[in-house]
Amino acid sequence: MKELNSNEFLKLFGATTERCLIFTKVSTGRAPMIAIKSQEFKPSLVILHGVGKVDRLAIELAEQMQIPLAVSKMGSIDTLTKELRAFEPV
């Protein structure tokens, strides 16, 4: 989140909010969920990669905003990226 300003965040969505945001290198997930709460547009799904234990506030914010919150247990960011690129929706 420290590398993405509000305008760049909005550009992620384009014309639709039917997007999943994946946050890597997070420790608890609190900061991404607080940042999402402060934005007008919300993703359809948030995935936290590399998180140990998800912060209770992050879970509460996800519930409050009705955004599914998932944790990726994929080993590396490279593996996660490869799997996402190979994904074919049904």
N, C-alpha and C positions, 0 to 999 in steps of 0.2 A: 504494500500500500504506500510505502514511502517513495516509490518511483512512479506513482500514477496520480495525476491531479484530477480535479473534478471534471474538467473538459475531456480529458482522455478517458475517464471512466464512462462518461456518456457516449463517447465514440464506440466503445465496446459493444454497445447495444444496437447501434444502427437504428433500423426501423422497428425492431422487435425486442421484447424482453424475454423471449423464449430462448434464453441462454443459460448455460451453466458457467459459473465462475469457479476456477480452481486456484486455490492459494497454496503456494509452496513455501517451504522454509518458515512455517509458522510454529510457534511453540504451544499456544493454547487455543487459538482461533478467536480470541476476544477482539483484537484490533480489526480484523476483516469484517466481523459482524457489526461492530460499532460504525465502521466506515460505510457499510451498506445501509445501515439504518439512517444515516445522514443524507443519503442520496434519494432523489425523487424516483428513479427507476430501480426496480429490484430484479435480481435474476430469478429464474425458475428453480434453480438448484445451486447449492454451494458445496464444494468439495474441499476439504482441508487435507493437504499432503504433508507428511512429515511431522504431524502433531503427535505429542505424547498423550496427555490427558486433555480432553476438550473442556474448556472453562465453562462453568455453570452459567455465567452470564451470556456466553455465546449461544448456548443451547436455548436459554430463555428468549433471547432476541430472535433467534430463528423461529421459535414457536410463535412468538408475538407477531412476526412478519409473515408467518405461514410459508416459510421457505424451508424445504427439506435440506437438512445439513448432514453431509456424509463425510466419512474419513477414508482416505485412500491408504492402503497398507502396501502399495507397490514399493519395491525397494528404492529405486532411484527415480529422479525426474526424467532421465532418458528413457527408462522402461515405461513410465507412465505416458510419456509423449508418444512412444512407439505404439503402445496399446491403443491410445486414443486415435492415432492416425489410421490404424488398421480396423477400427470399429466401423461396422456397417449396420446402420439402423434397419430394423425389420419393417 
